[in-house]
């Protein structure tokens, strides 16, 4: 090689590209998750009033679109895993971006509730195909230490949820409240950013080679780790069937379910609940609603900070303890929210549910990898995400209990009890023993 300087330059360049490419992919996938979250869950509630005003829908039927979006996001989580195995990550991202863009165009052309629900359903499927499952699969294939990149990735998801309402208000404000144009813009952005991410990922061969090298490093480190290592990582690659026979997997699924159940319910009804409590305490309705909205924004901010902190700690502190802390914070936050008639209790609610929600998804994602390895993680994480379809019932349960009991408080107490059971299970959980 000494006689061929061009070859030396090529080697250095290739090595440099390989060193920075994972971080470029992290940036690309983070941008995609930010955009998808902002344009779906972060925007729909802001755009709906304009759609309702023009199309003369009832609020009940219009907001059912949220449930459709949530159910199809959760229920379609099996699809990306199958597509990635068959056509690769690049093909899955391209298909997901196309489905998502099609969903937005369906929303833009809504003339009936049926076409609106179809658009929301397509957005849910596209969300799953282009967001969490491909993103976590690629990042776990490229990074040996995964807590930090996952923390960054999920943080951008939280930021997307916070930025969505502002993006919707800004774009609609500049277009004369034209909600159809807003959805067309989101379709174009989804297609463009999805295409960019798909091109950045590279072919299946490159990703498989990079993942193989990471797997070897992780396995060697796990075998050399002392028995009392602070962070447990398996040296065995579990099959899906082996993982499904361990109670730890179902505890992690239960934790993921509880955080989704709490998250979607708090986002849907907390403002109404706090407004009712404020009015009952003699506060003007407008002031009570404004304070409730600020608490929901604070809760979103706490999600973001929790994921950043969790990403920084997840390779130094066992993620099981992060999950214990997260579930405990959810319980405290829910109990405070049930009776949050004072500013102090409102702060406890916002911090508790925000930190708990933000940390849980990060801790569960990392624990699945630490306990069962990477090779079956695509299927295991997809199975975990399936519970999103069930958790979408949270707002419906809250509304039914409100109609019968006169308050949303009992709902939050019930969900706190459910989460407390998960908290105890996580506290007692230990790493699964590798099969013989």
C-alpha positions in Angstrom: 0.0 0.0 0.0 2.9 2.3 0.6 3.5 2.6 -3.2 -0.2 3.6 -3.8 -1.1 6.8 -1.9 -4.5 6.9 -3.6 -5.3 3.6 -1.9 -4.3 4.9 1.5 -6.5 8.0 1.0 -9.4 5.7 0.0 -9.0 3.6 3.1 -8.9 6.7 5.3 -12.0 8.2 3.6 -14.0 5.0 3.8 -13.1 4.6 7.5 -14.1 8.2 8.2 -17.4 7.7 6.4 -18.1 4.6 8.4 -17.3 6.4 11.6 -19.7 9.3 11.0 -22.4 7.5 9.0 -24.2 6.1 12.1 -24.5 9.6 13.5 -25.8 10.9 10.2 -28.4 8.2 10.2 -29.3 9.1 13.7 -29.8 12.7 12.6 -31.9 11.6 9.6 -34.1 9.2 11.5 -34.5 11.7 14.4 -35.7 14.4 11.8 -38.1 11.9 10.3 -39.6 10.9 13.7 -39.8 14.6 14.6 -41.7 15.4 11.4 -44.0 12.4 11.6 -44.9 13.0 15.2 -45.5 16.7 14.7 -47.7 16.2 11.6 -49.9 13.4 13.0 -50.4 13.3 16.8 -49.1 16.8 17.3 -51.2 18.5 14.6 -54.5 16.7 14.2 -56.1 18.2 17.3 -55.2 21.7 16.2 -56.4 21.3 12.6 -59.7 19.5 13.4 -61.7 22.5 14.5 -61.2 24.1 11.1 -62.2 20.8 9.4 -65.3 20.5 11.7 -66.3 24.1 11.0 -66.2 23.6 7.2 -67.6 20.0 7.0 -70.2 20.4 9.8 -69.1 17.2 11.7 -69.9 16.6 15.4 -66.9 16.8 17.8 -67.6 13.3 18.9 -67.3 11.8 15.4 -64.4 14.1 14.4 -62.3 13.3 17.5 -62.9 9.6 16.8 -60.2 10.1 14.2 -57.7 10.2 17.1 -58.8 6.7 18.1 -58.6 5.5 14.5 -55.0 6.9 14.2 -54.0 5.3 17.5 -55.5 1.9 16.8 -54.0 1.6 13.3 -50.6 2.8 14.6 -50.6 0.0 17.2 -52.3 -2.7 15.3 -50.0 -2.4 12.3 -46.8 -2.8 14.3 -46.3 -6.3 12.9 -46.1 -5.0 9.3 -42.8 -3.2 9.4 -41.0 -6.2 10.8 -42.3 -8.4 8.0 -41.4 -5.9 5.3 -37.9 -5.2 6.7 -37.2 -9.0 6.6 -38.5 -9.2 3.0 -37.6 -6.0 1.3 -35.1 -4.4 3.6 -35.2 -1.1 5.6 -34.9 1.1 2.5 -37.9 -0.5 0.8 -39.9 -0.3 4.0 -39.1 3.4 4.5 -40.1 4.2 1.0 -43.3 2.3 1.3 -44.0 3.9 4.7 -43.4 7.4 3.3 -45.7 6.7 0.4 -48.5 5.4 2.7 -48.0 8.3 5.1 -48.1 10.8 2.3 -51.2 9.1 0.9 -52.9 9.4 4.3 -52.2 13.1 4.5 -53.6 13.5 1.0 -56.6 11.6 2.1 -57.1 14.0 5.0 -56.6 17.0 2.6 -59.4 15.6 0.4 -61.8 14.7 3.2 -65.4 15.3 2.3 -67.0 12.6 4.4 -66.2 11.0 7.8 -65.4 7.7 6.0 -62.7 9.4 3.8 -61.4 11.2 6.9 -61.1 7.9 8.9 -59.4 6.2 6.0 -56.8 9.0 5.9 -56.3 8.7 9.6 -55.9 5.0 9.3 -53.3 5.3 6.6 -51.4 7.9 8.6 -51.3 5.4 11.5 -49.9 2.6 9.3 -47.4 4.9 7.7 -46.3 6.2 11.1 -45.4 2.7 12.1 -43.7 1.8 8.8 -41.5 4.9 8.8 -40.9 5.7 12.4 -40.2 3.7 15.6 -39.7 0.2 14.3 -37.3 0.9 11.4 -35.6 3.6 13.4 -34.8 1.4 16.4 -33.8 -1.5 14.2 -31.2 0.6 12.3 -29.9 2.3 15.4 -29.5 -0.9 17.3 -27.6 -2.3 14.3 -25.1 0.6 14.2 -24.4 1.5 17.9 -22.8 -0.7 20.5 -23.8 1.7 23.3 -27.5 2.3 22.5 -28.9 4.3 25.3 -27.6 7.7 24.1 -28.6 7.4 20.4 -32.0 6.1 21.5 -32.3 8.9 24.0 -31.6 11.4 21.2 -34.0 9.7 18.8 -36.9 9.6 21.3 -36.2 13.1 22.4 -36.8 14.3 18.8 -40.1 12.4 18.9 -41.1 14.4 22.0 -40.0 17.6 20.4 -42.2 16.8 17.4 -45.2 16.4 19.6 -44.5 19.8 21.2 -43.8 21.5 17.9 -46.8 20.1 16.0 -49.4 22.5 17.3 -47.1 25.5 16.6 -46.4 24.2 13.1 -50.1 23.8 12.4 -51.0 27.2 13.8 -48.2 28.9 11.8 -48.9 27.3 8.5 -52.6 27.6 8.7 -52.3 31.2 10.0 -50.3 32.1 6.9 -52.7 30.4 4.5 -56.0 31.8 5.7 -56.8 28.8 7.8 -56.6 26.5 4.8 -56.5 23.1 6.4 -56.4 21.2 3.1 -53.2 23.0 2.1 -51.7 22.1 5.5 -52.2 18.4 4.9 -50.8 18.7 1.4 -47.7 20.3 2.8 -47.3 17.5 5.3 -47.7 14.9 2.5 -44.9 16.6 0.6 -42.6 16.8 3.6 -43.2 13.1 4.6 -42.3 12.0 1.0 -39.2 14.1 0.9 -37.8 13.3 4.3 -38.7 9.7 4.0 -36.9 9.5 0.6 -33.8 11.1 2.1 -33.7 8.7 5.0 -34.2 5.7 2.7 -31.3 6.8 0.5 -29.1 7.4 3.6 -29.7 3.9 5.0 -27.9 2.1 2.1 -28.4 -1.4 1.0 -29.3 -4.5 3.0 -25.8 -5.9 2.6 -24.1 -2.8 4.2 -26.5 -2.7 7.1 -26.1 -6.5 7.7 -22.3 -6.2 7.8 -22.4 -3.2 10.1 -24.8 -5.0 12.4 -22.6 -8.2 12.4 -19.6 -6.2 13.6 -21.7 -4.5 16.3 -23.1 -7.9 17.4 -19.6 -9.3 17.8 -18.4 -6.3 19.9 -21.5 -6.5 22.1 -21.2 -10.2 22.6 -17.5 -10.0 23.5 -18.1 -7.2 25.9 -21.0 -9.1 27.6 -18.8 -12.3 28.0 -16.0 -10.3 29.5 -18.2 -8.3 31.9 -18.1 -9.2 35.6 -21.0 -10.9 37.2 -21.9 -7.8 39.1 -21.7 -5.4 36.2 -23.8 -2.3 36.6 -25.6 -2.8 33.3 -26.6 -6.3 32.3 -26.2 -7.3 28.6 -26.9 -10.8 27.4 -24.1 -12.7 25.6 -26.8 -14.9 24.0 -28.9 -14.1 21.0 -32.4 -15.2 21.9 -35.0 -16.4 19.4 -38.5 -15.0 19.5 -39.9 -18.2 20.8 -37.4 -18.3 23.7 -38.1 -14.7 24.6 -41.8 -15.3 24.6 -41.4 -18.0 27.2 -39.9 -15.6 29.8 -42.0 -13.5 32.2 -39.6 -10.6 31.8 -40.8 -10.0 28.2 -44.4 -9.6 29.4 -43.4 -7.3 32.2 -41.7 -5.0 29.7 -44.8 -5.2 27.4 -47.0 -4.3 30.4 -44.8 -1.3 31.2 -45.0 -0.2 27.6 -48.8 -0.6 27.7 -49.1 1.4 30.9 -47.1 4.3 29.6 -49.1 4.5 26.4 -52.4 4.1 28.3 -51.4 7.0 30.6 -50.0 9.1 27.8 -52.9 9.0 25.4 -55.4 9.5 28.2 -53.6 12.5 29.8 -53.2 14.1 26.4 -56.9 13.7 25.6 -58.7 14.6 28.8 -56.3 16.3 31.3 -57.1 19.8 30.0 -60.9 19.2 30.4 -60.4 17.5 33.8 -58.2 20.4 35.2 -60.6 23.0 33.8 -63.5 21.3 35.6 -61.6 21.2 38.8 -60.6 24.9 38.4 -64.2 25.9 37.7 -65.4 23.9 40.8 -62.8 25.8 42.9 -64.1 29.2 41.6 -61.6 29.9 38.9 -62.9 31.5 35.7 -63.3 28.9 32.9 -60.9 30.7 30.5 -58.2 31.0 33.1 -58.6 27.4 34.2 -58.4 26.1 30.7 -55.3 28.2 30.0 -53.5 26.9 33.1 -54.5 23.4 32.2 -53.0 23.8 28.7 -49.8 25.2 30.2 -49.5 22.1 32.5 -49.9 19.8 29.4 -47.1 21.8 27.7 -44.9 21.4 30.8 -45.6 17.7 30.8 -44.4 17.5 27.2 -41.2 19.4 28.2 -40.6 16.9 31.0 -40.9 14.0 28.5 -38.1 15.6 26.4 -35.8 16.3 29.4 -36.4 12.8 30.8 -35.4 11.1 27.5 -32.3 13.2 27.2 -31.3 12.4 30.8 -32.2 8.7 30.3 -30.0 8.5 27.2 -27.1 9.9 29.1 -27.6 7.5 32.0 -28.8 4.3 30.2 -25.3 2.9 29.6 -24.1 3.7 33.1 -27.2 2.8 35.2 -29.1 -0.4 34.6 -32.2 0.6 32.6 -34.3 -1.5 34.9 -33.8 1.1 37.6 -34.8 3.8 35.1 -38.0 1.8 34.3 -38.7 1.4 38.1 -38.3 5.2 38.5 -40.4 5.9 35.5 -43.3 3.7 36.5 -43.2 5.1 40.0 -43.3 8.7 38.6 -46.4 7.7 36.5 -48.2 6.5 39.6 -47.4 9.7 41.6 -48.3 11.9 38.6 -51.7 10.2 38.1 -52.7 10.4 41.7 -51.8 14.1 41.8 -53.8 14.7 38.6 -56.9 13.0 40.0 -57.0 15.8 42.7 -55.0 18.6 41.0 -57.0 21.5 42.2 -53.9 23.4 43.4 -50.8 24.6 41.5 -48.5 22.3 43.6 -50.5 19.2 42.6 -50.6 20.3 39.0 -46.8 20.6 39.0 -46.5 17.1 40.6 -48.8 15.8 37.9 -46.9 17.4 35.0 -43.5 16.4 36.2 -44.6 12.9 37.2 -46.4 11.8 34.1 -44.0 13.7 31.9 -40.9 12.0 33.3 -42.6 8.6 33.6 -43.9 8.7 30.0 -40.6 9.9 28.6 -38.4 7.4 30.4 -40.5 4.3 30.0 -40.2 4.0 26.2 -36.5 4.5 26.3 -36.0 2.0 29.2 -38.2 -0.7 27.6 -36.4 -0.3 24.2 -33.0 -0.7 25.7 -34.0 -3.5 28.1 -35.3 -5.6 25.2 -31.9 -5.4 23.6 -30.0 -5.9 26.8 -32.1 -9.0 27.8 -32.6 -10.7 24.4 -30.0 -9.4 22.0 -30.4 -7.6 18.7 -31.1 -10.4 16.1 -34.8 -11.0 17.2 -35.3 -7.4 18.5 -37.2 -6.4 15.3 -39.9 -8.9 16.0 -39.9 -8.5 19.8 -40.2 -4.7 19.6 -43.0 -5.0 17.0 -44.9 -7.3 19.3 -44.4 -4.9 22.2 -45.8 -2.0 20.0 -49.0 -4.0 19.4 -50.4 -3.0 22.8 -50.7 0.5 21.4 -54.0 -0.6 19.8 -55.4 -1.6 23.2 -54.1 1.5 25.0 -56.1 3.7 22.5 -59.1 2.7 24.6 -57.9 4.9 27.4 -59.8 8.1 26.4 -63.0 6.0 25.8 -62.7 4.5 29.3 -62.1 8.0 30.8 -65.2 9.4 29.0 -67.4 6.4 30.1 -66.3 6.7 33.7 -66.8 10.5 33.6 -70.4 10.1 32.4 -71.2 7.6 35.1 -69.2 9.0 38.1 -69.2 12.7 37.3 -65.4 13.2 37.2 -62.3 12.0 35.4 -60.6 11.6 38.8 -61.5 7.9 39.2 -60.1 7.1 35.8 -56.7 8.4 36.8 -56.9 6.6 40.1 -57.7 3.3 38.3 -54.8 3.8 35.8 -52.5 4.6 38.8 -53.4 1.3 40.4 -52.7 -0.6 37.1 -49.4 1.2 36.8 -48.5 0.4 40.4 -48.9 -3.3 39.7 -46.4 -2.9 36.8 -44.1 -0.9 39.1 -44.0 -3.8 41.6 -43.4 -6.3 38.8 -40.5 -4.3 37.4 -39.0 -3.8 40.8 -39.0 -7.6 41.3 -37.7 -8.4 37.8 -34.3 -9.8 37.2 -32.5 -10.5 33.8 -33.7 -13.7 32.2 -31.4 -16.7 32.3 -30.1 -17.6 28.9 -31.6 -20.9 27.6 -29.3 -23.9 27.6 
